[in-house]
Amino acid sequence: MKICKNLLTNIYPYVLLLMMIAIALYSTRPVSLQIRWNDETLYYTVAQNIVRNFDFNSHHYLASSIIEKGYPTKDTHLPGYPLILAVGFLIGGINERTPFL
């Protein structure tokens, strides 16, 4: 009986942690596997350019800079996340489902 109680005491924190992780993953799951936000499209485009041409440019322009300055300026992001996406694109192909896998 004591061994069973010790086993439950040792396992309980891990079971609780797994339940919390499962709830967190379920609550943050994407509604659909589609790219929707501006940053997502920017990172997706840069990752595509890296895979296809080894080009780190996004070729996206900010509408706010056109309104404020009268000419477009480039939108700049760090290449870390696009590089990770590019590896995913190399493995899973360039499509909208790959970033969600």
Residue frames as a rotation matrix with the C-alpha (Angstrom) as fourth column:
MET 1
0.568 0.823 0.000 0.00
0.823 -0.568 0.000 0.00
0.000 0.000 -1.000 0.00
LYS 2
0.444 -0.478 -0.758 2.86
0.180 -0.781 0.598 2.35
-0.878 -0.401 -0.261 0.83
ILE 3
-0.636 -0.690 0.347 4.51
0.441 0.044 0.896 1.71
-0.633 0.723 0.276 -2.55
CYS 4
-0.123 0.694 0.709 1.27
0.971 -0.064 0.231 2.57
0.206 0.717 -0.666 -4.35
LYS 5
0.785 0.419 -0.456 0.90
0.547 -0.814 0.194 5.80
-0.290 -0.401 -0.869 -2.34
ASN 6
-0.001 -0.879 -0.477 4.52
0.120 -0.473 0.873 6.81
-0.993 -0.057 0.106 -3.08
LEU 7
-0.636 -0.206 0.744 4.02
0.714 0.210 0.668 6.06
-0.294 0.956 0.013 -6.76
LEU 8
0.342 0.851 0.398 0.90
0.912 -0.403 0.079 8.24
0.228 0.336 -0.914 -6.92
THR 9
0.697 -0.147 -0.701 2.68
0.305 -0.825 0.476 11.01
-0.648 -0.546 -0.530 -5.05
ASN 10
-0.360 -0.927 -0.105 5.59
0.195 -0.185 0.963 10.92
-0.912 0.326 0.248 -7.51
ILE 11
-0.622 0.158 0.767 3.43
0.781 0.200 0.592 10.70
-0.060 0.967 -0.247 -10.64
TYR 12
0.303 0.898 -0.319 0.79
0.859 -0.402 -0.318 13.28
-0.414 -0.177 -0.893 -9.66
PRO 13
0.091 -0.267 -0.959 2.85
-0.074 -0.962 0.261 16.40
-0.993 0.048 -0.107 -10.59
TYR 14
-0.880 -0.474 -0.017 3.63
-0.077 0.108 0.991 14.95
-0.468 0.874 -0.131 -14.03
VAL 15
-0.427 0.820 0.381 0.01
0.904 0.401 0.150 14.05
-0.029 0.408 -0.912 -14.69
LEU 16
0.420 0.561 -0.713 -1.04
0.577 -0.772 -0.267 17.54
-0.700 -0.300 -0.648 -13.63
LEU 17
-0.311 -0.635 -0.707 1.61
-0.255 -0.661 0.705 19.08
-0.916 0.400 0.044 -15.89
LEU 18
-0.929 -0.007 0.369 0.49
0.326 0.458 0.827 16.95
-0.175 0.889 -0.424 -18.85
MET 19
0.019 0.999 0.043 -3.13
0.979 -0.009 -0.205 17.99
-0.204 0.046 -0.978 -18.28
MET 20
0.334 0.048 -0.941 -2.13
0.169 -0.986 0.010 21.67
-0.927 -0.162 -0.337 -18.18
ILE 21
-0.705 -0.647 -0.290 -0.12
-0.216 -0.193 0.957 21.30
-0.676 0.737 -0.004 -21.40
ALA 22
-0.692 0.518 0.503 -3.02
0.719 0.556 0.417 19.52
-0.064 0.650 -0.757 -23.12
ILE 23
0.359 0.854 -0.376 -5.44
0.802 -0.489 -0.344 22.29
-0.478 -0.178 -0.860 -22.09
ALA 24
0.053 -0.426 -0.903 -3.02
-0.141 -0.899 0.416 25.00
-0.989 0.105 -0.107 -23.24
LEU 25
-0.907 -0.408 0.103 -2.47
0.014 0.215 0.977 23.30
-0.421 0.887 -0.189 -26.62
TYR 26
-0.361 0.856 0.370 -6.19
0.929 0.364 0.066 22.80
-0.079 0.368 -0.927 -27.11
SER 27
0.468 0.611 -0.639 -7.04
0.607 -0.747 -0.271 26.39
-0.643 -0.261 -0.720 -26.23
THR 28
0.063 -0.523 -0.850 -4.35
-0.386 -0.798 0.463 27.86
-0.920 0.299 -0.253 -28.53
ARG 29
-0.366 -0.169 0.915 -4.94
0.635 0.673 0.378 25.59
-0.680 0.720 -0.139 -31.53
PRO 30
-0.914 0.059 -0.401 -5.52
-0.306 -0.749 0.587 27.40
-0.266 0.660 0.703 -34.82
VAL 31
0.025 0.997 0.071 -9.14
-0.454 0.074 -0.888 27.57
-0.890 -0.010 0.455 -35.93
SER 32
0.956 0.161 0.246 -8.09
0.138 0.493 -0.859 26.76
-0.260 0.855 0.449 -39.46
LEU 33
0.102 -0.985 0.138 -4.77
0.650 0.171 0.740 26.23
-0.753 0.014 0.658 -41.12
GLN 34
0.547 0.087 0.832 -4.64
0.743 -0.509 -0.436 29.55
0.386 0.857 -0.343 -42.93
ILE 35
-0.582 -0.757 -0.297 -2.27
0.810 -0.571 -0.133 32.48
-0.069 -0.318 0.946 -42.78
ARG 36
0.392 0.906 0.162 -4.20
0.894 -0.416 0.167 35.58
0.219 0.079 -0.973 -41.76
TRP 37
0.744 -0.071 -0.664 -2.14
0.348 -0.807 0.477 38.31
-0.570 -0.586 -0.576 -40.06
ASN 38
0.903 -0.399 -0.159 0.29
-0.397 -0.635 -0.663 40.77
0.163 0.661 -0.732 -41.63
ASP 39
0.075 -0.930 0.360 3.32
-0.929 0.066 0.363 39.38
-0.362 -0.362 -0.859 -39.81
GLU 40
0.197 0.045 0.979 2.39
0.001 0.999 -0.046 35.85
-0.980 0.010 0.197 -40.82
THR 41
0.926 0.180 0.332 2.26
0.321 0.089 -0.943 36.77
-0.200 0.980 0.024 -44.49
LEU 42
0.672 -0.739 -0.052 5.53
-0.726 -0.642 -0.246 38.69
0.149 0.203 -0.968 -44.19
TYR 43
-0.071 -0.712 0.698 7.37
-0.731 0.514 0.449 35.80
-0.679 -0.478 -0.557 -42.54
TYR 44
0.446 0.336 0.829 5.80
0.245 0.846 -0.474 33.34
-0.861 0.415 0.295 -45.00
THR 45
0.999 -0.051 0.000 6.95
-0.018 -0.347 -0.938 35.43
0.048 0.937 -0.347 -47.97
VAL 46
0.341 -0.934 0.104 10.49
-0.940 -0.338 0.046 35.85
-0.007 -0.113 -0.994 -46.62
ALA 47
-0.041 -0.327 0.944 10.75
-0.397 0.872 0.285 32.10
-0.917 -0.363 -0.166 -45.93
GLN 48
0.768 0.351 0.535 9.56
0.351 0.469 -0.811 31.36
-0.536 0.810 0.237 -49.48
ASN 49
0.874 -0.472 -0.119 12.15
-0.419 -0.605 -0.677 33.78
0.247 0.641 -0.727 -50.86
ILE 50
0.090 -0.866 0.492 14.88
-0.889 0.153 0.432 32.13
-0.449 -0.477 -0.756 -48.78
VAL 51
0.139 0.018 0.990 13.98
0.055 0.998 -0.026 28.66
-0.989 0.058 0.138 -50.08
ARG 52
0.815 0.320 0.484 13.53
0.459 0.155 -0.875 29.69
-0.355 0.935 -0.020 -53.71
ASN 53
0.718 -0.478 0.505 16.24
0.247 -0.504 -0.828 32.36
0.650 0.719 -0.243 -54.24
PHE 54
-0.015 -0.639 -0.769 18.15
0.998 0.043 -0.055 32.70
0.068 -0.768 0.637 -50.93
ASP 55
-0.468 0.022 0.884 16.67
0.206 -0.970 0.133 36.21
0.860 0.244 0.449 -50.78
PHE 56
-0.617 0.168 -0.769 15.95
0.786 0.095 -0.610 37.71
-0.030 -0.981 -0.191 -47.35
ASN 57
-0.950 0.311 -0.032 13.78
-0.313 -0.945 0.091 40.56
-0.002 0.097 0.995 -48.69
SER 58
-0.519 0.831 0.200 10.05
0.334 0.412 -0.847 40.57
-0.787 -0.373 -0.492 -48.09
HIS 59
-0.912 0.162 0.378 9.01
0.306 -0.345 0.887 42.79
0.274 0.924 0.265 -51.00
HIS 60
0.185 0.944 -0.273 6.22
0.961 -0.116 0.251 44.10
0.205 -0.309 -0.929 -48.78
TYR 61
-0.687 -0.344 0.641 5.66
0.261 -0.939 -0.225 47.81
0.679 0.013 0.734 -48.36
LEU 62
-0.584 0.455 -0.672 4.05
0.723 -0.087 -0.686 49.65
-0.370 -0.886 -0.278 -45.47
ALA 63
0.090 0.719 0.689 0.92
0.837 -0.429 0.340 51.58
0.540 0.546 -0.640 -46.39
SER 64
0.744 0.194 -0.639 1.51
0.593 -0.633 0.498 53.89
-0.309 -0.749 -0.586 -43.42
SER 65
-0.248 -0.901 -0.356 4.83
0.472 -0.434 0.767 55.06
-0.846 0.022 0.533 -44.89
ILE 66
-0.578 0.137 0.804 3.15
0.776 -0.214 0.594 55.83
0.254 0.967 0.017 -48.22
ILE 67
0.524 0.845 0.101 0.53
0.733 -0.509 0.452 57.90
0.433 -0.163 -0.886 -46.39
GLU 68
0.711 -0.252 -0.657 3.02
0.449 -0.557 0.699 59.67
-0.542 -0.792 -0.282 -44.08
LYS 69
-0.149 -0.933 -0.328 6.02
0.150 -0.349 0.925 60.12
-0.977 0.089 0.192 -46.37
GLY 70
0.490 0.410 -0.770 4.53
-0.661 -0.401 -0.634 59.88
-0.569 0.819 0.074 -49.83
TYR 71
0.067 -0.483 -0.873 6.77
-0.815 0.478 -0.327 56.97
0.575 0.734 -0.362 -50.85
PRO 72
0.901 0.340 -0.271 7.03
-0.158 0.837 0.524 53.34
0.405 -0.429 0.807 -49.77
THR 73
-0.123 -0.914 0.386 9.61
-0.975 0.040 -0.217 52.12
0.183 -0.403 -0.897 -47.31
LYS 74
-0.218 -0.029 -0.976 10.43
-0.196 0.980 0.014 48.48
0.956 0.195 -0.220 -46.79
ASP 75
0.751 0.425 0.506 9.13
-0.617 0.176 0.767 46.57
0.237 -0.888 0.394 -43.80
THR 76
-0.186 -0.933 -0.308 12.07
-0.550 0.358 -0.754 45.06
0.814 0.029 -0.580 -41.91
HIS 77
0.850 0.359 0.385 12.00
-0.522 0.488 0.699 42.03
0.063 -0.796 0.603 -39.62
LEU 78
-0.144 -0.910 0.388 14.76
-0.881 0.297 0.369 39.89
-0.452 -0.289 -0.844 -38.17
PRO 79
-0.073 0.095 -0.993 15.43
-0.857 0.504 0.112 36.71
0.511 0.859 0.045 -40.19
GLY 80
-0.788 -0.336 0.517 15.28
-0.586 0.668 -0.459 34.18
-0.191 -0.664 -0.723 -37.31
TYR 81
-0.101 0.846 0.523 11.69
-0.261 0.485 -0.835 33.02
-0.960 -0.221 0.172 -37.66
PRO 82
0.648 0.323 -0.690 11.73
-0.733 0.019 -0.680 33.06
-0.206 0.946 0.249 -41.49
LEU 83
-0.365 -0.840 -0.402 14.84
-0.869 0.462 -0.176 30.86
0.333 0.285 -0.899 -41.37
ILE 84
-0.725 0.189 0.662 13.00
-0.307 0.771 -0.557 28.35
-0.616 -0.607 -0.501 -39.18
LEU 85
0.395 0.918 -0.037 10.03
-0.362 0.118 -0.924 28.46
-0.844 0.379 0.379 -41.57
ALA 86
0.285 -0.358 -0.889 12.39
-0.954 -0.019 -0.298 28.00
0.090 0.933 -0.347 -44.53
VAL 87
-0.817 -0.555 0.158 13.70
-0.574 0.810 -0.124 24.77
-0.059 -0.192 -0.980 -42.99
GLY 88
-0.311 0.804 0.506 10.09
-0.083 0.508 -0.858 23.64
-0.947 -0.309 -0.092 -42.59
PHE 89
0.571 0.509 -0.644 9.40
-0.639 -0.217 -0.738 24.54
-0.515 0.833 0.201 -46.21
LEU 90
-0.288 -0.747 -0.600 12.43
-0.937 0.350 0.013 22.51
0.200 0.566 -0.800 -47.31
ILE 91
-0.925 -0.064 0.373 11.12
-0.212 0.904 -0.372 19.49
-0.314 -0.423 -0.850 -45.38
GLY 92
-0.363 0.893 0.267 7.36
0.407 0.410 -0.817 19.81
-0.838 -0.188 -0.512 -45.91
GLY 93
-0.378 0.211 0.901 7.13
0.902 -0.134 0.410 21.81
0.207 0.968 -0.140 -49.11
ILE 94
-0.994 0.047 -0.103 5.98
-0.029 -0.985 -0.171 25.38
-0.109 -0.167 0.980 -49.62
ASN 95
-0.302 0.953 0.032 2.30
0.408 0.099 0.908 25.46
0.862 0.287 -0.418 -48.69
GLU 96
-0.068 0.349 0.935 0.05
-0.592 -0.768 0.243 27.03
0.803 -0.537 0.259 -46.07
ARG 97
0.875 0.436 -0.210 -0.08
-0.123 0.620 0.775 23.93
0.468 -0.652 0.596 -43.86
THR 98
0.197 -0.900 -0.390 3.66
0.532 0.432 -0.728 23.62
0.824 -0.064 0.563 -43.28
PRO 99
-0.504 -0.451 0.737 3.98
-0.327 -0.690 -0.646 26.47
0.800 -0.566 0.201 -40.73
PHE 100
0.237 0.709 0.665 1.31
-0.921 -0.054 0.386 24.82
0.310 -0.704 0.640 -38.58
LEU 101
0.723 0.040 -0.690 2.94
-0.036 0.999 0.020 21.39
0.690 0.010 0.724 -38.41
